[in-house]
Amino acid sequence: MSRRILLVTSSILGEQGQSNALAAHLQARAAERDDVTLTHRDLVAEELPHLGLEELSSWQVADEARSAAQRELAARSDALIEELQAHDVVVLGVPLYNLGIPSQMKAWFDRVMRAGRTFRYTESGPQGLVEGKRALILAARGGQYAGTELDSQTPHLKAMLGLIGITDVSLVYAEGLAMGEARREAALAEAKQAIDGLVAAL
Ligand SMILES: Cc1cc2nc3c(=O)[nH]c(=O)nc-3n(C[C@H](O)[C@H](O)[C@H](O)COP(=O)(O)O)c2cc1C
C-alpha cells in the first residue's frame, strides 16, 4: 500500500536547523522507498500571517456569498486542509522556541483547526473530522524537557492534533542540543535511528 507523507517544517535556522536536519533525514529515507511519496511544506520559506478577524470571518460566510477578498482569504485555509486530507502521515519538524512551538507552526495549526471542517462541536465535546491519519513529531530542543512539566510543547501538539482527529502520534526527540558537542551528536544519531525505524515501518 502506498503511503503519502506531508512533511511540515518550521525551523527559522535554515540549514543549521536541527529539526530541518531530522526532516531531511526522513525525506532521504522516504525517497528510498518506491511506495512512499512526500510533499514538503516549509512554513518558514512560505510564511503564513497571524490569523486575524477578517480571515476568521471569511470562514463563516457561505462560499457563494463571499466577497472576492473573503474568497481569497478562505482559500488559504481550504488549501492547507485539502493538503492535509490528501496525505496519510503528517510529519512535523518542531523546534522548541521559548518553551513553545514556532509561531509559524501555530499559524499553520490556526488554519487547519477549523470548526465545521476539521472538527465539529457535539453535545459530548469536539469531534475530529480528519480520519485515518497518523502523525510523527520530530522535536529539536536545546535543553532536556521530555517527560517533565516544562514540556508543554508535546501535550499542546497532541491536543491540537487530537482535536482534529489525529490521535496516533509518534514522537522523536532530539534533546540537549545546546548541552555540549558529545550530547548533541548522540541525541541526533539516536533520533535519526528512530526515524529509520519509523520510516521502515510505514
Ligand atoms: C528563538 C529561540 C528560542 C529558543 N528557546 C529555547 C527554549 O526555550 N528551550 C530550549 O531548550 N531551547 C531553546 N532554543 C534552542 C532550540 O530549541 C534549539 O536550537 C533547537 O535546535 C531548535 O530547533 P531547530 O534547530 O530545528 O531550529 C531556542 C532557540 C531559538 C533560536
The ligand as a Tripos MOL2 file, in Angstrom:
@<TRIPOS>MOLECULE
LIG
   31    33     1     0     0
SMALL
NO_CHARGES

@<TRIPOS>ATOM
      1 C1         14.4750   31.8680   19.4000 C.3       1 LIG1
      2 C2         14.9390   30.6120   20.0820 C.ar      1 LIG1
      3 C3         14.3760   30.2440   21.2800 C.ar      1 LIG1
      4 C4         14.7920   29.0780   21.9160 C.ar      1 LIG1
      5 N1         14.1910   28.7010   23.0810 N.ar      1 LIG1
      6 C5         14.5660   27.5440   23.6830 C.ar      1 LIG1
      7 C6         13.9260   27.0880   24.8720 C.ar      1 LIG1
      8 O1         13.0200   27.7190   25.4050 O.2       1 LIG1
      9 N2         14.3470   25.9310   25.4160 N.ar      1 LIG1
     10 C7         15.3270   25.1810   24.8590 C.ar      1 LIG1
     11 O2         15.6540   24.1190   25.3770 O.2       1 LIG1
     12 N3         15.9520   25.5620   23.7180 N.ar      1 LIG1
     13 C8         15.5860   26.7210   23.1330 C.ar      1 LIG1
     14 N4         16.2020   27.1200   21.9680 N.ar      1 LIG1
     15 C9         17.1880   26.2120   21.3570 C.3       1 LIG1
     16 C10        16.4660   25.3640   20.3040 C.3       1 LIG1
     17 O3         15.5000   24.5310   20.8920 O.3       1 LIG1
     18 C11        17.4860   24.5460   19.5300 C.3       1 LIG1
     19 O4         18.3300   25.4530   18.8460 O.3       1 LIG1
     20 C12        16.8140   23.6140   18.5340 C.3       1 LIG1
     21 O5         17.8370   23.0370   17.7380 O.3       1 LIG1
     22 C13        15.8330   24.3890   17.6940 C.3       1 LIG1
     23 O6         15.3760   23.6280   16.5920 O.3       1 LIG1
     24 P1         15.8960   23.9670   15.1160 P.3       1 LIG1
     25 O7         17.3970   23.7810   15.1850 O.co2     1 LIG1
     26 O8         15.2200   22.9560   14.2760 O.co2     1 LIG1
     27 O9         15.5170   25.3830   14.7970 O.co2     1 LIG1
     28 C14        15.8080   28.2800   21.3320 C.ar      1 LIG1
     29 C15        16.3710   28.6840   20.1050 C.ar      1 LIG1
     30 C16        15.9560   29.8170   19.4920 C.ar      1 LIG1
     31 C17        16.5550   30.2120   18.1670 C.3       1 LIG1
@<TRIPOS>BOND
     1     1     2 1
     2     2     3 ar
     3     2    30 ar
     4     3     4 ar
     5     4     5 ar
     6     4    28 ar
     7     5     6 ar
     8     6     7 ar
     9     6    13 1
    10     7     8 2
    11     7     9 ar
    12     9    10 ar
    13    10    11 2
    14    10    12 ar
    15    12    13 ar
    16    13    14 ar
    17    14    15 1
    18    14    28 ar
    19    15    16 1
    20    16    17 1
    21    16    18 1
    22    18    19 1
    23    18    20 1
    24    20    21 1
    25    20    22 1
    26    22    23 1
    27    23    24 1
    28    24    25 2
    29    24    26 1
    30    24    27 1
    31    28    29 ar
    32    29    30 ar
    33    30    31 1
@<TRIPOS>SUBSTRUCTURE
     1 LIG1         1 GROUP 0 **** ****
